[in-house]
């Protein structure tokens, strides 16, 4: 009788609520119940219902407390980092940022930074992203000088960089995803915000795109000098890696010559400047060209800016992937729409979530053993 009453369901928040089971008990009971017995049963079931509701409430409170505790940990680390005299590589800097990244890596959280209304937390996040960008710049500069100082080919020493393996994973993932949305191998790629250690460009050119020319754009001339020095002694990449010192907003002529444009995560440290950079690229990229962006999801959005689908006016958003392993950045792939103003205006103000058509991508991830390390948000049907 118990299985008939419960209907085989035993989960929080479903029809096994004790008060809902009371009518079933009466229905399935084979014996007549007197009034006093009914009153006792009602009392028992009300007590069970209160315990059941309390259990659900405690579960919700526990999750909220865990999330609040994580945010508090991030704020504590932010306070320590913001009080550092310098963000250049040192034992203390490396330790604090290592703890910060470890705290922000977990994906089993309900935290969505876009839904945080606490102005103190929002301001902290904005400043923390800038601090992370500054520290990342110093780290790349530091190791670019070390790697570039080797007398032989500096590319043989890239493994010295602490996050080299992460770049290998991320670049391979981006290449695999790109291959699903392009009908030909790109002959020219632009990377906006390449920095002093242009690892994405190097890994793509060296391991995945052996015949592609990659143009690297950075606003910092010193960064380009260091980056150029790393590839200058390589007989292949020295010919296929080109460096331009300019602001992305000043890069106009020639952007329509690239099959693919990468926009680095730290180009546009806040929403306004990120959208401004995207709008500029939309004006000057060729119709049909692919825009590859890096975003962040969940707690990782305390480290990097978020790119939403509604930020990509004039583009068809093809895929957004959220890694759940030690690769921090999400990957966003979009295609520049045709020259029709009607097509562009149809996207204004829309954040589109499209159905999934990702069997091919999943097959690739299965072959590489990476499917468990990814969370797919959406993928366009082609």
N, C-alpha and C positions, 0 to 999 in steps of 0.2 A: 504493500500500500504506500510505503514511503516513497518509492520510486515513482509511483503514479502521482502522488501529491507534488513532489519536486519536479516532475517532468524531466528528470535527468539533467537539470541545469544547476550549476553551483558557482556562479560568479558574482562579484560585486556589481550592484547596479542593475541586475536583471530581475526576472520574475520570481526569484527565490527569496525576495524580501519576506520576512516572517509574517507581516500583516497580510500580504497577498496570499500566503499559503493557508491562512485560517479558513476562508470559504471552501477551499479544496478539502481540508480535513473534515469539515461538516458533510460535504458531499459524499466523500468516500467512506465515512464512518458507517459501520454495520449495526451500531447499537444506538438506541434513542438516548439523547442527552437531556438531563434535567436542567432546570434553570440555574441551580447553584453550580453545577459542573460547567455550564456555558460561561458563567461569570468568571470562574477560576481560569478557564481556558483563555478568555479574553485578556485577563490580567497577565497570564504567562506570555501570550503572544505580543502584548504591548511591551512587556519587558524585553523580550527578544528583539522587537523592532527597534527599541531605543538603543540597545547594544549594537545592532546592525548599523544604524545610522551613525552612531559614535565611531564605529570602526571605519566607515567611509570617510568621516570628517577627519579622523586622525591620519588616515592615508593621505588625504589632500594636504593637510597641514604639514605632514612629514615631507612631502615632495616640495612644498613651498619653502619650508625651512632649509632643505638641502640646497635649493636654488639660491635662496637668500644668503646662505653660508658661502657659496661659491662666489657670488658677487662681492661679498665682504672680503673674501680672500684676494680677489682681483684688486679691490680698492686698497687693501693693505699693501700689496705689491706695488701698485701705482704710487702710493705715497712714498715708499722707499726709493723707487726709481726716480721720481720727480725731484727728490732731494739729493741725488748724486751730483757730484761736482762735474763729472764728465760722463758721456755715454760711449766713449771709446772703449775698445775691448780691454777688459781687465778681469781679474778673478771675481770681483764683486759684481760687476756688470753682467758677466756671463752667467753667474749663479742666479741673479735676480730674474733675468730674462728667460733663463732655462726654466725656473719655477713658474713664471708667467705662462709660457707656452704649454707646459705640462698641465697647468690648471685649466687652460682654455681648450685643450684637445678633446676632452670627452664629448661625445655626441648624444649621450642618453640624458638629455636635459630638456626641460620645458621652456627654457629661457629664449625669448625672442627679443633682441635688442630694439627692434622697431616698435615693440609694444611697451617698452619701459617709459614711464611718465615722470619718474623722479629726475628732476633737472640736475641734481648733483651727480647722479650716475651718468646721465647723458653727457654732461660737460666733461666728466672724468674720462669717458670713452673717447670723446673727440680728441682730447689732449693726449691720451695714452696711444692712440693710433699714430699721432705725430711723433711721439717719443720713440715708438717702435720703428718708424720709418727712418728717423735720425740715427738710431742705433744700428739699424740694418745697413745704412749707408756707410757708417764708420767701419763696420765689420767687413763689408765687401772691399772697401778701400784698403784696409789693413792687409787682407789676404791677397788682394790683387798685387800689391807691392811685393809681397813675399814670393808669390808664384812667378811674377814677372822678372824676378831677380835671378832665376836659374839660367845658367849659360846655355843649356840645351833647350829643347822645345818646352816652353812652359806648360803646354797642354798635357804633357806627361805627368804633371804634378797637381792636377785639379783636385785629386782626392784629398789634398791637404785641407781644402775648405770644409768646415764642419758640416755643412748641409748639402754637400755634393750629391749624396745618395737620394736626398729628397728631390733635387732638381732632375736627377735621372728618372725617377718615378713620375714626377709631374710632367716632364717633357714627353715621355713615352705615352702617358695618358692623353695629353693634348694632341699628339700626333695621331694616335688611334682614333680619337673622336673627330679630328679634322678629316681624316680619310673617309669617314662615313658621310661627309657632307660636301665633298669635292669630287668632281669627275676627272680631274687631272692633277698631276704633281705640280705644285706652284713653282714658277720659275723665279719669282721675286717676292720676298717677304720683307715687311717693315716691322721693326720692334721699337715701340715708343717707350722711352724710359728704361734703356738697357743698362745703365749704371756702369760702375768700374769693373764689375764681374759679370759680363753678359752670358751667364751660364746657359740660359734657355737657348739663345742663338747658337752658342757653341755646340751644345748637345744635339740640337736639331740638325745643324749643318754636318756634324761629324758622324752621327749614328743613323739619322733618319732621312735626311734630304741631301744626298751627296752631290747633286747638280744644281742646287738652289743658291741664289745669291741673297744674302740677308743684309739689309740696311738698318743700322742701329742709330736711333735718335736719342740724344740726351741733352739737357739744358746746360750741363756742367762740362766745361772743356777739359778739366782735370780728370774727370771720370772717363771721358773718351780717350784721353792720352794713356791712362792706365789700361783700359780695355784693349786698345789697339796694340799695346806692347805685348799683351798675353798671346795674341794670335800672329804677331809680326814674324816670328821665326818658324811658323808652320807653312810648308810649301803649298798646301791646299787652301786652308782657311784664310791665309793672308790675302788671297785673291778673291775670295767669295764673301768676306766680311767687310762691309763699308761702314764708316762712322760719320755722323753728321752732328754738329753742335748747334742746336736750335731748340726753342720752345715749341711744344707741340702745336700751339695756337698760331705759330708763324710758319709751320710746315704746311704749305698749300700746294704749290706746283709739284707734280710728280706723284702725289698720293694716289692718283687714279691709275698708276702704273703697277700697283702691287696687287697680287692675287689674294694675299692674306696680310692683315695688319694685327699685330699683337699690341695690346695696351697693358702696361705693367700695373700691378696692384697699387703701387704707391704714386702713380700719376693721378693727381686729384685726390688730395687727402681728406676732403669733405665732400658731401653730396653735391653742393653747388659747383665746385671746380671739376668734379668727376663728370657731371652731366655736361658741363661746358666743353670739356675735351671730347666727349662722345658726339656732341652736336657738331663740333668742328670736323671731326672725321666723317660724319654722315654727309656733310656738304662737299667734301673733296674726294672721298673714295669712289671707285667705279661701281656702278650697279652690278650686283652679283658677287662682288668681292666679299670675303669673309672677315669678320671682326672677332678676334679672340680676346676675351677679357678674363681677369682674375677677380674673384669676389670672396666673400666669407659667409659662413652660416653658423647659427647658434652662438656658442661662447667664443668661437673664433672671430666673430665680428668685433670683439674687443681689441683685436690685433690688426685687422685690415678693414678697409671700407667695403660696404655692400653695394653691389650693382643689381638693381631690380629690372625686371623685364620692361616696366613702364619708363625706365630711363633711356631705353633704346628706341626712341622714335625714329622712324625711317629705316628700321632694320626688322627683319623677320628673325625672332629668337628661335634657334634650332634646338639647343640643348643647354641645360644647366645641371652640372654634376657637383655633388658635395662629398668629398672624400671623408671617410671616417677612420682613416689610419693616421700616420704621422705626417702626411702631406696636408698642410694647413689650408691652402687656398682652394676655393671652389673654382670650377671652370665654366665659363659662359661662352657659347658660340652663337653668333648672329650673322645673318647675311644682309648686305645692303640691298634695299628694295630698288626697283627700277626708277626711272626719272619721273614717273607720274606723281604729281602733287596730290592726286586723289588717293593714291595708295599710302602716301605718307600721312595725310590728314586722317585717314581711317584709324590710325593707331594712337592718335593724340588722346592722352588721359587714360589709356587702357593698360592694365597689368594683366597679361594673358597667361592662363595656364592651359597648356595644350595636352592632348592625349598622348599616350606613350606608344612609340613604335620602335622599340629599342632591342629587338631580338639579335640583330647583328652585333650591336655594341656589347650586349651581354655575352654573346658567344666569344668575342675577343677577350672580355674580362675573365671568363671562365678558363680560357686557354692560358691566360697569364696568371690565373689564381688570384685575381684582384677584385672579383665581384663583391666579396664580403667587405671590402674596404671602401665601398662607394654607396652613396645614397643618391638616387636619381630624383630630381625634382620634376622635370618634364622634358620631353623630346618631341620634336615636331614630326608629323607624318609627312613623308615625302612621296 
